[in-house]
């Protein structure tokens, strides 16, 4: 297997797993937990921040590095660089918005903020979770299309 083939596999596996985890959280987990009573919502969000916070700070930038490496050698042009652009958008959104809200979520104590303030903070997080989740998923789809066309 050539280095280009290994990069293709890496570009499918790592960003694919990361995109699916983020999109699954956005589309299937958070719609359920946002309906919980505030104290339960806080507890679940804090747990998710701990769980995702162990893997995603490594997986998201590493995925971008893999995508850049793959785009550099893949020869598929617009598809590969489109994936890099979309992943970059998702990562920039993560750093600019979601990381700060996650840090605040990890520190918040039940009853520390009003239910309305908690909901406003989490709604902002969910909007940008949607942006990054769709960007990551679309990037992964472009990688899949490029791989299928090889």
Chimera marker file (.cmm) of the C-alpha trace (Angstrom):
<marker_set name="trace">
<marker id="1" x="0.000" y="0.000" z="0.000" r="1" g="1" b="0" radius="0.5"/>
<marker id="2" x="1.437" y="3.376" z="-1.004" r="1" g="1" b="0" radius="0.5"/>
<marker id="3" x="1.701" y="6.446" z="1.232" r="1" g="1" b="0" radius="0.5"/>
<marker id="4" x="-1.109" y="8.047" z="-0.797" r="1" g="1" b="0" radius="0.5"/>
<marker id="5" x="-3.306" y="4.993" z="-0.144" r="1" g="1" b="0" radius="0.5"/>
<marker id="6" x="-2.544" y="5.159" z="3.588" r="1" g="1" b="0" radius="0.5"/>
<marker id="7" x="-3.471" y="8.839" z="3.633" r="1" g="1" b="0" radius="0.5"/>
<marker id="8" x="-6.736" y="8.012" z="1.844" r="1" g="1" b="0" radius="0.5"/>
<marker id="9" x="-7.587" y="5.420" z="4.477" r="1" g="1" b="0" radius="0.5"/>
<marker id="10" x="-6.658" y="7.850" z="7.254" r="1" g="1" b="0" radius="0.5"/>
<marker id="11" x="-8.768" y="10.569" z="5.587" r="1" g="1" b="0" radius="0.5"/>
<marker id="12" x="-11.733" y="8.207" z="5.576" r="1" g="1" b="0" radius="0.5"/>
<marker id="13" x="-11.327" y="6.780" z="9.067" r="1" g="1" b="0" radius="0.5"/>
<marker id="14" x="-10.332" y="9.639" z="11.391" r="1" g="1" b="0" radius="0.5"/>
<marker id="15" x="-12.432" y="12.485" z="9.951" r="1" g="1" b="0" radius="0.5"/>
<marker id="16" x="-15.232" y="9.976" z="9.298" r="1" g="1" b="0" radius="0.5"/>
<marker id="17" x="-15.355" y="8.854" z="12.909" r="1" g="1" b="0" radius="0.5"/>
<marker id="18" x="-15.013" y="12.410" z="14.200" r="1" g="1" b="0" radius="0.5"/>
<marker id="19" x="-17.689" y="13.805" z="11.866" r="1" g="1" b="0" radius="0.5"/>
<marker id="20" x="-20.104" y="11.004" z="12.692" r="1" g="1" b="0" radius="0.5"/>
<marker id="21" x="-19.611" y="11.454" z="16.443" r="1" g="1" b="0" radius="0.5"/>
<marker id="22" x="-20.194" y="15.204" z="16.217" r="1" g="1" b="0" radius="0.5"/>
<marker id="23" x="-23.155" y="14.921" z="13.868" r="1" g="1" b="0" radius="0.5"/>
<marker id="24" x="-24.701" y="12.110" z="15.919" r="1" g="1" b="0" radius="0.5"/>
<marker id="25" x="-24.407" y="14.250" z="19.024" r="1" g="1" b="0" radius="0.5"/>
<marker id="26" x="-26.003" y="17.207" z="17.228" r="1" g="1" b="0" radius="0.5"/>
<marker id="27" x="-28.797" y="15.336" z="15.455" r="1" g="1" b="0" radius="0.5"/>
<marker id="28" x="-29.703" y="12.558" z="17.889" r="1" g="1" b="0" radius="0.5"/>
<marker id="29" x="-28.403" y="13.234" z="21.409" r="1" g="1" b="0" radius="0.5"/>
<marker id="30" x="-28.888" y="16.945" z="22.039" r="1" g="1" b="0" radius="0.5"/>
<marker id="31" x="-32.504" y="17.136" z="20.812" r="1" g="1" b="0" radius="0.5"/>
<marker id="32" x="-33.370" y="14.619" z="23.540" r="1" g="1" b="0" radius="0.5"/>
<marker id="33" x="-31.354" y="16.068" z="26.407" r="1" g="1" b="0" radius="0.5"/>
<marker id="34" x="-32.428" y="19.674" z="25.786" r="1" g="1" b="0" radius="0.5"/>
<marker id="35" x="-35.922" y="18.600" z="26.918" r="1" g="1" b="0" radius="0.5"/>
<marker id="36" x="-34.647" y="17.436" z="30.316" r="1" g="1" b="0" radius="0.5"/>
<marker id="37" x="-35.248" y="19.475" z="33.458" r="1" g="1" b="0" radius="0.5"/>
<marker id="38" x="-32.435" y="22.013" z="33.861" r="1" g="1" b="0" radius="0.5"/>
<marker id="39" x="-30.592" y="20.177" z="36.656" r="1" g="1" b="0" radius="0.5"/>
<marker id="40" x="-30.515" y="16.959" z="34.605" r="1" g="1" b="0" radius="0.5"/>
<marker id="41" x="-29.592" y="18.848" z="31.436" r="1" g="1" b="0" radius="0.5"/>
<marker id="42" x="-26.638" y="20.424" z="33.265" r="1" g="1" b="0" radius="0.5"/>
<marker id="43" x="-25.459" y="17.036" z="34.551" r="1" g="1" b="0" radius="0.5"/>
<marker id="44" x="-25.666" y="15.365" z="31.140" r="1" g="1" b="0" radius="0.5"/>
<marker id="45" x="-23.949" y="18.254" z="29.346" r="1" g="1" b="0" radius="0.5"/>
<marker id="46" x="-21.124" y="18.234" z="31.890" r="1" g="1" b="0" radius="0.5"/>
<marker id="47" x="-20.680" y="14.507" z="31.305" r="1" g="1" b="0" radius="0.5"/>
<marker id="48" x="-20.622" y="14.966" z="27.546" r="1" g="1" b="0" radius="0.5"/>
<marker id="49" x="-18.067" y="17.771" z="27.847" r="1" g="1" b="0" radius="0.5"/>
<marker id="50" x="-15.820" y="15.418" z="29.844" r="1" g="1" b="0" radius="0.5"/>
<marker id="51" x="-16.277" y="12.511" z="27.428" r="1" g="1" b="0" radius="0.5"/>
<marker id="52" x="-15.949" y="14.414" z="24.148" r="1" g="1" b="0" radius="0.5"/>
<marker id="53" x="-13.344" y="16.702" z="25.724" r="1" g="1" b="0" radius="0.5"/>
<marker id="54" x="-10.883" y="13.825" z="25.972" r="1" g="1" b="0" radius="0.5"/>
<marker id="55" x="-10.984" y="12.886" z="22.298" r="1" g="1" b="0" radius="0.5"/>
<marker id="56" x="-12.120" y="15.814" z="20.164" r="1" g="1" b="0" radius="0.5"/>
<marker id="57" x="-9.311" y="18.279" z="21.008" r="1" g="1" b="0" radius="0.5"/>
<marker id="58" x="-6.957" y="15.731" z="19.444" r="1" g="1" b="0" radius="0.5"/>
<marker id="59" x="-9.212" y="14.283" z="16.742" r="1" g="1" b="0" radius="0.5"/>
<marker id="60" x="-10.442" y="17.521" z="15.184" r="1" g="1" b="0" radius="0.5"/>
<marker id="61" x="-7.062" y="19.151" z="14.439" r="1" g="1" b="0" radius="0.5"/>
<marker id="62" x="-5.485" y="15.788" z="13.616" r="1" g="1" b="0" radius="0.5"/>
<marker id="63" x="-8.297" y="15.188" z="11.124" r="1" g="1" b="0" radius="0.5"/>
<marker id="64" x="-7.525" y="18.526" z="9.494" r="1" g="1" b="0" radius="0.5"/>
<marker id="65" x="-3.830" y="17.627" z="9.272" r="1" g="1" b="0" radius="0.5"/>
<marker id="66" x="-4.700" y="14.274" z="7.685" r="1" g="1" b="0" radius="0.5"/>
<marker id="67" x="-7.051" y="15.960" z="5.215" r="1" g="1" b="0" radius="0.5"/>
<marker id="68" x="-4.388" y="18.499" z="4.239" r="1" g="1" b="0" radius="0.5"/>
<marker id="69" x="-1.862" y="15.699" z="3.733" r="1" g="1" b="0" radius="0.5"/>
<marker id="70" x="-4.335" y="13.685" z="1.694" r="1" g="1" b="0" radius="0.5"/>
<marker id="71" x="-5.387" y="16.707" z="-0.387" r="1" g="1" b="0" radius="0.5"/>
<marker id="72" x="-1.742" y="17.444" z="-1.117" r="1" g="1" b="0" radius="0.5"/>
<marker id="73" x="-1.121" y="14.022" z="-2.677" r="1" g="1" b="0" radius="0.5"/>
<marker id="74" x="-4.545" y="12.784" z="-3.766" r="1" g="1" b="0" radius="0.5"/>
<marker id="75" x="-4.760" y="14.450" z="-7.155" r="1" g="1" b="0" radius="0.5"/>
<marker id="76" x="-8.531" y="14.895" z="-6.833" r="1" g="1" b="0" radius="0.5"/>
<marker id="77" x="-8.351" y="18.683" z="-6.594" r="1" g="1" b="0" radius="0.5"/>
<marker id="78" x="-11.565" y="20.462" z="-5.732" r="1" g="1" b="0" radius="0.5"/>
<marker id="79" x="-13.087" y="17.606" z="-3.754" r="1" g="1" b="0" radius="0.5"/>
<marker id="80" x="-10.108" y="17.158" z="-1.457" r="1" g="1" b="0" radius="0.5"/>
<marker id="81" x="-9.505" y="20.868" z="-0.951" r="1" g="1" b="0" radius="0.5"/>
<marker id="82" x="-13.244" y="21.388" z="-0.460" r="1" g="1" b="0" radius="0.5"/>
<marker id="83" x="-13.077" y="18.854" z="2.362" r="1" g="1" b="0" radius="0.5"/>
<marker id="84" x="-10.133" y="20.759" z="3.860" r="1" g="1" b="0" radius="0.5"/>
<marker id="85" x="-12.079" y="24.033" z="3.640" r="1" g="1" b="0" radius="0.5"/>
<marker id="86" x="-15.192" y="22.589" z="5.238" r="1" g="1" b="0" radius="0.5"/>
<marker id="87" x="-13.182" y="20.935" z="8.012" r="1" g="1" b="0" radius="0.5"/>
<marker id="88" x="-11.368" y="24.218" z="8.624" r="1" g="1" b="0" radius="0.5"/>
<marker id="89" x="-14.719" y="25.995" z="8.959" r="1" g="1" b="0" radius="0.5"/>
<marker id="90" x="-15.909" y="23.424" z="11.485" r="1" g="1" b="0" radius="0.5"/>
<marker id="91" x="-12.691" y="23.634" z="13.481" r="1" g="1" b="0" radius="0.5"/>
<marker id="92" x="-12.719" y="27.449" z="13.458" r="1" g="1" b="0" radius="0.5"/>
<marker id="93" x="-16.312" y="27.441" z="14.730" r="1" g="1" b="0" radius="0.5"/>
<marker id="94" x="-15.333" y="24.980" z="17.439" r="1" g="1" b="0" radius="0.5"/>
<marker id="95" x="-12.448" y="27.122" z="18.655" r="1" g="1" b="0" radius="0.5"/>
<marker id="96" x="-14.236" y="30.469" z="18.326" r="1" g="1" b="0" radius="0.5"/>
<marker id="97" x="-17.498" y="29.497" z="20.025" r="1" g="1" b="0" radius="0.5"/>
<marker id="98" x="-17.999" y="25.963" z="21.296" r="1" g="1" b="0" radius="0.5"/>
<marker id="99" x="-14.780" y="25.582" z="23.304" r="1" g="1" b="0" radius="0.5"/>
<marker id="100" x="-15.602" y="28.602" z="25.476" r="1" g="1" b="0" radius="0.5"/>
<marker id="101" x="-19.153" y="27.449" z="26.083" r="1" g="1" b="0" radius="0.5"/>
<marker id="102" x="-17.893" y="23.949" z="26.885" r="1" g="1" b="0" radius="0.5"/>
<marker id="103" x="-15.462" y="25.382" z="29.435" r="1" g="1" b="0" radius="0.5"/>
<marker id="104" x="-18.269" y="27.344" z="31.076" r="1" g="1" b="0" radius="0.5"/>
<marker id="105" x="-20.537" y="24.278" z="30.996" r="1" g="1" b="0" radius="0.5"/>
<marker id="106" x="-17.867" y="22.198" z="32.746" r="1" g="1" b="0" radius="0.5"/>
<marker id="107" x="-17.637" y="24.774" z="35.573" r="1" g="1" b="0" radius="0.5"/>
<marker id="108" x="-21.316" y="25.593" z="36.052" r="1" g="1" b="0" radius="0.5"/>
<marker id="109" x="-23.006" y="24.353" z="39.187" r="1" g="1" b="0" radius="0.5"/>
<marker id="110" x="-26.670" y="23.383" z="39.226" r="1" g="1" b="0" radius="0.5"/>
<marker id="111" x="-28.664" y="26.404" z="40.319" r="1" g="1" b="0" radius="0.5"/>
<marker id="112" x="-25.776" y="28.804" z="39.612" r="1" g="1" b="0" radius="0.5"/>
<marker id="113" x="-27.544" y="30.342" z="36.643" r="1" g="1" b="0" radius="0.5"/>
<marker id="114" x="-31.188" y="30.726" z="35.867" r="1" g="1" b="0" radius="0.5"/>
<marker id="115" x="-32.864" y="28.212" z="33.627" r="1" g="1" b="0" radius="0.5"/>
<marker id="116" x="-33.287" y="30.963" z="31.017" r="1" g="1" b="0" radius="0.5"/>
<marker id="117" x="-29.568" y="31.859" z="31.092" r="1" g="1" b="0" radius="0.5"/>
<marker id="118" x="-28.608" y="28.177" z="30.873" r="1" g="1" b="0" radius="0.5"/>
<marker id="119" x="-30.943" y="27.647" z="27.928" r="1" g="1" b="0" radius="0.5"/>
<marker id="120" x="-29.628" y="30.750" z="26.136" r="1" g="1" b="0" radius="0.5"/>
<marker id="121" x="-26.037" y="29.556" z="26.538" r="1" g="1" b="0" radius="0.5"/>
<marker id="122" x="-26.858" y="26.047" z="25.347" r="1" g="1" b="0" radius="0.5"/>
<marker id="123" x="-28.931" y="27.355" z="22.416" r="1" g="1" b="0" radius="0.5"/>
<marker id="124" x="-25.928" y="29.367" z="21.216" r="1" g="1" b="0" radius="0.5"/>
<marker id="125" x="-23.768" y="26.237" z="21.556" r="1" g="1" b="0" radius="0.5"/>
<marker id="126" x="-26.295" y="24.181" z="19.579" r="1" g="1" b="0" radius="0.5"/>
<marker id="127" x="-26.424" y="26.687" z="16.718" r="1" g="1" b="0" radius="0.5"/>
<marker id="128" x="-22.659" y="26.480" z="16.302" r="1" g="1" b="0" radius="0.5"/>
<marker id="129" x="-22.698" y="22.736" z="16.926" r="1" g="1" b="0" radius="0.5"/>
<marker id="130" x="-24.968" y="22.579" z="13.899" r="1" g="1" b="0" radius="0.5"/>
<marker id="131" x="-22.542" y="24.616" z="11.802" r="1" g="1" b="0" radius="0.5"/>
<marker id="132" x="-19.547" y="22.487" z="12.713" r="1" g="1" b="0" radius="0.5"/>
<marker id="133" x="-21.427" y="19.183" z="12.537" r="1" g="1" b="0" radius="0.5"/>
<marker id="134" x="-22.689" y="19.896" z="9.032" r="1" g="1" b="0" radius="0.5"/>
<marker id="135" x="-19.274" y="21.185" z="7.944" r="1" g="1" b="0" radius="0.5"/>
<marker id="136" x="-17.557" y="18.032" z="9.240" r="1" g="1" b="0" radius="0.5"/>
<marker id="137" x="-20.178" y="15.730" z="7.728" r="1" g="1" b="0" radius="0.5"/>
<marker id="138" x="-20.024" y="17.450" z="4.329" r="1" g="1" b="0" radius="0.5"/>
<marker id="139" x="-16.214" y="17.306" z="4.420" r="1" g="1" b="0" radius="0.5"/>
<marker id="140" x="-16.411" y="13.569" z="5.065" r="1" g="1" b="0" radius="0.5"/>
<marker id="141" x="-18.903" y="13.123" z="2.222" r="1" g="1" b="0" radius="0.5"/>
<marker id="142" x="-16.471" y="14.880" z="-0.152" r="1" g="1" b="0" radius="0.5"/>
<marker id="143" x="-13.710" y="12.502" z="0.968" r="1" g="1" b="0" radius="0.5"/>
<marker id="144" x="-16.016" y="9.538" z="0.303" r="1" g="1" b="0" radius="0.5"/>
<marker id="145" x="-16.945" y="10.835" z="-3.146" r="1" g="1" b="0" radius="0.5"/>
<marker id="146" x="-13.276" y="11.383" z="-3.979" r="1" g="1" b="0" radius="0.5"/>
<marker id="147" x="-12.372" y="7.898" z="-2.739" r="1" g="1" b="0" radius="0.5"/>
<marker id="148" x="-15.181" y="6.324" z="-4.760" r="1" g="1" b="0" radius="0.5"/>
<marker id="149" x="-14.009" y="8.140" z="-7.902" r="1" g="1" b="0" radius="0.5"/>
<marker id="150" x="-10.421" y="6.902" z="-7.639" r="1" g="1" b="0" radius="0.5"/>
<link id1="1" id2="2" r="1" g="1" b="0" radius="0.2"/>
<link id1="2" id2="3" r="1" g="1" b="0" radius="0.2"/>
<link id1="3" id2="4" r="1" g="1" b="0" radius="0.2"/>
<link id1="4" id2="5" r="1" g="1" b="0" radius="0.2"/>
<link id1="5" id2="6" r="1" g="1" b="0" radius="0.2"/>
<link id1="6" id2="7" r="1" g="1" b="0" radius="0.2"/>
<link id1="7" id2="8" r="1" g="1" b="0" radius="0.2"/>
<link id1="8" id2="9" r="1" g="1" b="0" radius="0.2"/>
<link id1="9" id2="10" r="1" g="1" b="0" radius="0.2"/>
<link id1="10" id2="11" r="1" g="1" b="0" radius="0.2"/>
<link id1="11" id2="12" r="1" g="1" b="0" radius="0.2"/>
<link id1="12" id2="13" r="1" g="1" b="0" radius="0.2"/>
<link id1="13" id2="14" r="1" g="1" b="0" radius="0.2"/>
<link id1="14" id2="15" r="1" g="1" b="0" radius="0.2"/>
<link id1="15" id2="16" r="1" g="1" b="0" radius="0.2"/>
<link id1="16" id2="17" r="1" g="1" b="0" radius="0.2"/>
<link id1="17" id2="18" r="1" g="1" b="0" radius="0.2"/>
<link id1="18" id2="19" r="1" g="1" b="0" radius="0.2"/>
<link id1="19" id2="20" r="1" g="1" b="0" radius="0.2"/>
<link id1="20" id2="21" r="1" g="1" b="0" radius="0.2"/>
<link id1="21" id2="22" r="1" g="1" b="0" radius="0.2"/>
<link id1="22" id2="23" r="1" g="1" b="0" radius="0.2"/>
<link id1="23" id2="24" r="1" g="1" b="0" radius="0.2"/>
<link id1="24" id2="25" r="1" g="1" b="0" radius="0.2"/>
<link id1="25" id2="26" r="1" g="1" b="0" radius="0.2"/>
<link id1="26" id2="27" r="1" g="1" b="0" radius="0.2"/>
<link id1="27" id2="28" r="1" g="1" b="0" radius="0.2"/>
<link id1="28" id2="29" r="1" g="1" b="0" radius="0.2"/>
<link id1="29" id2="30" r="1" g="1" b="0" radius="0.2"/>
<link id1="30" id2="31" r="1" g="1" b="0" radius="0.2"/>
<link id1="31" id2="32" r="1" g="1" b="0" radius="0.2"/>
<link id1="32" id2="33" r="1" g="1" b="0" radius="0.2"/>
<link id1="33" id2="34" r="1" g="1" b="0" radius="0.2"/>
<link id1="34" id2="35" r="1" g="1" b="0" radius="0.2"/>
<link id1="35" id2="36" r="1" g="1" b="0" radius="0.2"/>
<link id1="36" id2="37" r="1" g="1" b="0" radius="0.2"/>
<link id1="37" id2="38" r="1" g="1" b="0" radius="0.2"/>
<link id1="38" id2="39" r="1" g="1" b="0" radius="0.2"/>
<link id1="39" id2="40" r="1" g="1" b="0" radius="0.2"/>
<link id1="40" id2="41" r="1" g="1" b="0" radius="0.2"/>
<link id1="41" id2="42" r="1" g="1" b="0" radius="0.2"/>
<link id1="42" id2="43" r="1" g="1" b="0" radius="0.2"/>
<link id1="43" id2="44" r="1" g="1" b="0" radius="0.2"/>
<link id1="44" id2="45" r="1" g="1" b="0" radius="0.2"/>
<link id1="45" id2="46" r="1" g="1" b="0" radius="0.2"/>
<link id1="46" id2="47" r="1" g="1" b="0" radius="0.2"/>
<link id1="47" id2="48" r="1" g="1" b="0" radius="0.2"/>
<link id1="48" id2="49" r="1" g="1" b="0" radius="0.2"/>
<link id1="49" id2="50" r="1" g="1" b="0" radius="0.2"/>
<link id1="50" id2="51" r="1" g="1" b="0" radius="0.2"/>
<link id1="51" id2="52" r="1" g="1" b="0" radius="0.2"/>
<link id1="52" id2="53" r="1" g="1" b="0" radius="0.2"/>
<link id1="53" id2="54" r="1" g="1" b="0" radius="0.2"/>
<link id1="54" id2="55" r="1" g="1" b="0" radius="0.2"/>
<link id1="55" id2="56" r="1" g="1" b="0" radius="0.2"/>
<link id1="56" id2="57" r="1" g="1" b="0" radius="0.2"/>
<link id1="57" id2="58" r="1" g="1" b="0" radius="0.2"/>
<link id1="58" id2="59" r="1" g="1" b="0" radius="0.2"/>
<link id1="59" id2="60" r="1" g="1" b="0" radius="0.2"/>
<link id1="60" id2="61" r="1" g="1" b="0" radius="0.2"/>
<link id1="61" id2="62" r="1" g="1" b="0" radius="0.2"/>
<link id1="62" id2="63" r="1" g="1" b="0" radius="0.2"/>
<link id1="63" id2="64" r="1" g="1" b="0" radius="0.2"/>
<link id1="64" id2="65" r="1" g="1" b="0" radius="0.2"/>
<link id1="65" id2="66" r="1" g="1" b="0" radius="0.2"/>
<link id1="66" id2="67" r="1" g="1" b="0" radius="0.2"/>
<link id1="67" id2="68" r="1" g="1" b="0" radius="0.2"/>
<link id1="68" id2="69" r="1" g="1" b="0" radius="0.2"/>
<link id1="69" id2="70" r="1" g="1" b="0" radius="0.2"/>
<link id1="70" id2="71" r="1" g="1" b="0" radius="0.2"/>
<link id1="71" id2="72" r="1" g="1" b="0" radius="0.2"/>
<link id1="72" id2="73" r="1" g="1" b="0" radius="0.2"/>
<link id1="73" id2="74" r="1" g="1" b="0" radius="0.2"/>
<link id1="74" id2="75" r="1" g="1" b="0" radius="0.2"/>
<link id1="75" id2="76" r="1" g="1" b="0" radius="0.2"/>
<link id1="76" id2="77" r="1" g="1" b="0" radius="0.2"/>
<link id1="77" id2="78" r="1" g="1" b="0" radius="0.2"/>
<link id1="78" id2="79" r="1" g="1" b="0" radius="0.2"/>
<link id1="79" id2="80" r="1" g="1" b="0" radius="0.2"/>
<link id1="80" id2="81" r="1" g="1" b="0" radius="0.2"/>
<link id1="81" id2="82" r="1" g="1" b="0" radius="0.2"/>
<link id1="82" id2="83" r="1" g="1" b="0" radius="0.2"/>
<link id1="83" id2="84" r="1" g="1" b="0" radius="0.2"/>
<link id1="84" id2="85" r="1" g="1" b="0" radius="0.2"/>
<link id1="85" id2="86" r="1" g="1" b="0" radius="0.2"/>
<link id1="86" id2="87" r="1" g="1" b="0" radius="0.2"/>
<link id1="87" id2="88" r="1" g="1" b="0" radius="0.2"/>
<link id1="88" id2="89" r="1" g="1" b="0" radius="0.2"/>
<link id1="89" id2="90" r="1" g="1" b="0" radius="0.2"/>
<link id1="90" id2="91" r="1" g="1" b="0" radius="0.2"/>
<link id1="91" id2="92" r="1" g="1" b="0" radius="0.2"/>
<link id1="92" id2="93" r="1" g="1" b="0" radius="0.2"/>
<link id1="93" id2="94" r="1" g="1" b="0" radius="0.2"/>
<link id1="94" id2="95" r="1" g="1" b="0" radius="0.2"/>
<link id1="95" id2="96" r="1" g="1" b="0" radius="0.2"/>
<link id1="96" id2="97" r="1" g="1" b="0" radius="0.2"/>
<link id1="97" id2="98" r="1" g="1" b="0" radius="0.2"/>
<link id1="98" id2="99" r="1" g="1" b="0" radius="0.2"/>
<link id1="99" id2="100" r="1" g="1" b="0" radius="0.2"/>
<link id1="100" id2="101" r="1" g="1" b="0" radius="0.2"/>
<link id1="101" id2="102" r="1" g="1" b="0" radius="0.2"/>
<link id1="102" id2="103" r="1" g="1" b="0" radius="0.2"/>
<link id1="103" id2="104" r="1" g="1" b="0" radius="0.2"/>
<link id1="104" id2="105" r="1" g="1" b="0" radius="0.2"/>
<link id1="105" id2="106" r="1" g="1" b="0" radius="0.2"/>
<link id1="106" id2="107" r="1" g="1" b="0" radius="0.2"/>
<link id1="107" id2="108" r="1" g="1" b="0" radius="0.2"/>
<link id1="108" id2="109" r="1" g="1" b="0" radius="0.2"/>
<link id1="109" id2="110" r="1" g="1" b="0" radius="0.2"/>
<link id1="110" id2="111" r="1" g="1" b="0" radius="0.2"/>
<link id1="111" id2="112" r="1" g="1" b="0" radius="0.2"/>
<link id1="112" id2="113" r="1" g="1" b="0" radius="0.2"/>
<link id1="113" id2="114" r="1" g="1" b="0" radius="0.2"/>
<link id1="114" id2="115" r="1" g="1" b="0" radius="0.2"/>
<link id1="115" id2="116" r="1" g="1" b="0" radius="0.2"/>
<link id1="116" id2="117" r="1" g="1" b="0" radius="0.2"/>
<link id1="117" id2="118" r="1" g="1" b="0" radius="0.2"/>
<link id1="118" id2="119" r="1" g="1" b="0" radius="0.2"/>
<link id1="119" id2="120" r="1" g="1" b="0" radius="0.2"/>
<link id1="120" id2="121" r="1" g="1" b="0" radius="0.2"/>
<link id1="121" id2="122" r="1" g="1" b="0" radius="0.2"/>
<link id1="122" id2="123" r="1" g="1" b="0" radius="0.2"/>
<link id1="123" id2="124" r="1" g="1" b="0" radius="0.2"/>
<link id1="124" id2="125" r="1" g="1" b="0" radius="0.2"/>
<link id1="125" id2="126" r="1" g="1" b="0" radius="0.2"/>
<link id1="126" id2="127" r="1" g="1" b="0" radius="0.2"/>
<link id1="127" id2="128" r="1" g="1" b="0" radius="0.2"/>
<link id1="128" id2="129" r="1" g="1" b="0" radius="0.2"/>
<link id1="129" id2="130" r="1" g="1" b="0" radius="0.2"/>
<link id1="130" id2="131" r="1" g="1" b="0" radius="0.2"/>
<link id1="131" id2="132" r="1" g="1" b="0" radius="0.2"/>
<link id1="132" id2="133" r="1" g="1" b="0" radius="0.2"/>
<link id1="133" id2="134" r="1" g="1" b="0" radius="0.2"/>
<link id1="134" id2="135" r="1" g="1" b="0" radius="0.2"/>
<link id1="135" id2="136" r="1" g="1" b="0" radius="0.2"/>
<link id1="136" id2="137" r="1" g="1" b="0" radius="0.2"/>
<link id1="137" id2="138" r="1" g="1" b="0" radius="0.2"/>
<link id1="138" id2="139" r="1" g="1" b="0" radius="0.2"/>
<link id1="139" id2="140" r="1" g="1" b="0" radius="0.2"/>
<link id1="140" id2="141" r="1" g="1" b="0" radius="0.2"/>
<link id1="141" id2="142" r="1" g="1" b="0" radius="0.2"/>
<link id1="142" id2="143" r="1" g="1" b="0" radius="0.2"/>
<link id1="143" id2="144" r="1" g="1" b="0" radius="0.2"/>
<link id1="144" id2="145" r="1" g="1" b="0" radius="0.2"/>
<link id1="145" id2="146" r="1" g="1" b="0" radius="0.2"/>
<link id1="146" id2="147" r="1" g="1" b="0" radius="0.2"/>
<link id1="147" id2="148" r="1" g="1" b="0" radius="0.2"/>
<link id1="148" id2="149" r="1" g="1" b="0" radius="0.2"/>
<link id1="149" id2="150" r="1" g="1" b="0" radius="0.2"/>
</marker_set>
